[in-house]
Amino acid sequence: METNNLILVDQLCSNYDADVSFINSLNDHGLIEIIVLQNIKYISDAQLKDIERAIQFHYELNINIEGIGVISNLLKQIDDLQKELIIARNKLELLD
């Protein structure tokens, strides 16, 4: 597997001053997916926004992993609802 779109977990933790155990906890709770290649842990760059948000919630706002999970689910629901609203608006515009 190519590592072009992968970020080393150790490098991520170093750049964001986060603990590897925190990233492992996010993975354990299903909030991110850690990819292990040759005993080296990576995350995909597509997850970076979610991880940055989780780091901010945890380290700046003192929100625990469970709280981050709840917030992430609510934000996903909002995003899904916004997409549905756009589709509905586009359908209504077609009817006009």
Summary of the structure (lengths in Angstrom):
residues: 96
radius of gyration: 17.1
end to end distance: 49.8
largest distance: 58.1
contacts: 237
relative contact order: 0.13
helix: 68%
strand: 11%
